[in-house]
Amino acid sequence: MFTEIMHFLRELFQKNFSTLLTMALLVLVPLVGSSSLVLVLSQHQDLLQHLTVWQMVLYFMLMGLTMAVALTNSTFVVIVTGYFLGWVGLPGMIVSYALAAALGYELARRLDQDKLRGFLHRFPKADAVLAELQDQSWQLILLTRLSPVLPFALMTFVLAIVGVPRGRFLGASILGMLPRSLFFYWLGTKAPDVLALLRDPDEGTLSKLVLLALVAASMLGLYVVFNRALQRVLRRSAQ
């Protein structure tokens, strides 16, 4: 069993190095990008004050693009939007999420070109588990979006390359993002100092409890989904 796992991992890295490198960058780049934007915002907060309608449209399009390519962290964007635009900006924020999810999905499919799926076809059990997860993709997408610790761009990339249907991906992504986004948006509208909140978004007892609840619900749900898929594959292989 151990030998099979090591062979699988070695083949995975050899055949899908560019895909795995992209996934690593999707974790690291938002940290650098958001830190840079905090620095810019600390010196030019007036940039987002008193925006016109067309400036707001441009802002939401830009945020959708930067989230799609992992230049900004989704939590960062929602806090900033809540602080500067208030509740009037919430519909635009949802549109930005939809745009980021759609663009990220298309970019991931074009970058990977089904290399990972083709690789997994060589390992029947792994491919069978993936097929089971596709059947449960609605729950899978909702649960990955619910967690505030799973990077938005990385999860978009992973879900796209494993082949979840486009329409289901977009719908479940928006619904799954709403609970945590509404909470952070509310924090942004109430924040006396947006820079302090951006540096420590989980400050305060309420924030810690909400984040803990979201992470726990997401992780527990994902465990159930993955375990159910694995058990179904094992039962079929035993027959």
N, C-alpha and C positions, 0 to 999 in steps of 0.2 A: 504493500500500500504506500509506504513512504517513498519507495523508488518511483512509483507511478506519479506521485505528487511532484517530486523533484524533476522528473522528466517533463511533466506538464508545464511547470514554472520555467524551466530552461527554454523549452520551445516557445512559450509565451513571450519571453523577453527577446528571443532571437528574431521571431517572425513579426512582432508587433512593437518594436522599439519606438518608432515614431509616434504611434498611438499612445503608448505609455508615457513618453516624454511630454506630449501635449497635455495629458492628464495632470502630470506633475506641475507644469507651468500654469494650468488653470487653478491650482491651489495657491501658488506663490505670487503670481502677478497681481491678483486683487489686493493682497496685503501691501505691496509696493505702491500700486496705483492709488488706493484709498489713503495711504499715509501721505502721498504727495498732494492729493486734493485737500486733505486737512490743512496742510501747510499753506496752500494757496488760499483756502477759505479763511484762514486765520488773518490773512493780510488784506483780503478783498471781499468781505462779507456783503458789501454793497452790490456785488455782481448779481445777486439773486433777490434783491429787494425791489419791490414795486415793478414787477415784470408786466409787460403788456400781454395780451392774449397770444399774439404771434410769437413773442419771446417765450411764453410758457410752452407753446407747441414745439418750438425748436428745442427747448430744454428737455422735454419728455422724449423726443426723438433721440436726442443725444444720449440721454441716460439709458434708453433701451439699447442703443448701439454699444455703449461702454460696458453694460452688464453682459451683453451677448458675447463680447470678446474678452471678458474677464478683466477689464481695466478698472472697474469699480465693484465694490462689494454691495450686494443688494440691500443689506441692512443699513449700510452707510447712506445709500441713495434714499431709502424711505425715511430715515431720520431727518436728513437735510430737507427733503421735500415737505415733510410735516412741519418743520420749524419755520421755513421761509414762506410756504404757500398756504399753510393751514388746510382745513378740510376741503376747501374748494379745489385743491390739487389732487385729492384722492382718486377721482376717475382717471385723470391723466397718469397717475402712478400705476394704476391697474393696466392701462393701455401700454405703458412702458414695459411692464412685466411680460405682457403678451408678445410685444415686439421682440424683446430680448429672448424669450423662449423660442419663438419662431425662427429668428435669425440664427440662434445658437444651434438649433436642431439641424437646419440646412447646412451650416458650416461643418458640423460634426460628421454628417453623412458624406459630405464631399471630401473631407480630409481623410476619413477612415476608408471609404470606398469598400465597405463590407469585408475588410481584411480580417477583423477580429471574428466576425461570424463565420467566415470561411475557415479560419483556424480552428474554431470550436467544433466544427463539423467532424474534425479528425478525432475528437474525443467524445464518444457517444453519450456518456453519462453527463458530462458538462453541457453538451448540446441539448440533452433532454431536460435538464434542470432549467436551462435558459428558455426552452419552449414553454415549460410550465409557468415560468415567471411572466412570459408574454401573455399567457391566458389570464394572469392576475395583474396585468399592467396598470389597470386603473388604481387598485389599492397600492401598488408599488410606487407609482408616481405621487399619489397623494401623500404617502408617508415620507418619501424622501424630501418633498417640498415643505412638509410640516416642520422639520427639524431646522433650527437656526444655526446649527454647527456644520451642516453639510453644505459646502460651497455651491452656490446657484449655478455657475458656469460649468463646474465639474459634473454635477448631477445631470445637467442638460446634455453634456457630451456623452456620458455613460449611457443614459437612457436612450439617446438617439442611436448610438452604435450597436446596442443590443437589439434594436429593431422594434421598439414599441410604436404602434400606429400614430401617425402625425396628429390627427384630429383628437384622439384620446389623450395624447401627450399634452397638447395645448390646453384642453379643457381641464384636465386634472391638475396641471401645473398651476393654473390661475386659482382654482379652488383650494389647492393645498397650500399655496402661499398666503392666502387671506388671513388665517388666524395670527400668525406671527407678524405679518406685515401691518395689520390693523393695530396690534399692540405697539410695535415700534413707531408707527405713524403717530399714535396717540402720545407716546413719549416725546416725540419731536414737537408736537403742538404745545406741550406743557413745559418744555425745557426752558429754564432761564438762560442757559448757556449751552449752545449747540456743540461747541468745541469740546467742552467737558463731557458731554453725553457721548460724542463720537469716540472719545478716548476710552470711555468706560461705560458702554451701553447697558451692562448688567448691574450697575450700581443701584443699591437699594433693595430692601427685602422683597417687595412686590416683583421687581424685575427678575430677581434670582429665582423666585418661586415659579413664575410664569415660564422662564427659560427651562428650568428643570422639568416642569410638567410637559412642555413641548418636546424636549429631547427624549424623555422617558416614553412618552406615547409613541413617538416616531421609532425609537429603537425596538421597543416591545412589538410594535406592529410589524416592523421589518423582519424581526426574528420569526414571528408567526408565519409570515408570507413565505420566507425562504425555507423554513422547516417543513411547511406543508408541501412546497414544490419538491423538496428533496425526498420526503417520505413517499410521495406518489411515484417518483422515478424508481426508488428502491423497491417498492411493492411490485411495479411492473417488471423490473429486471429479475425478481425472485420467482415470478410465475413461469 
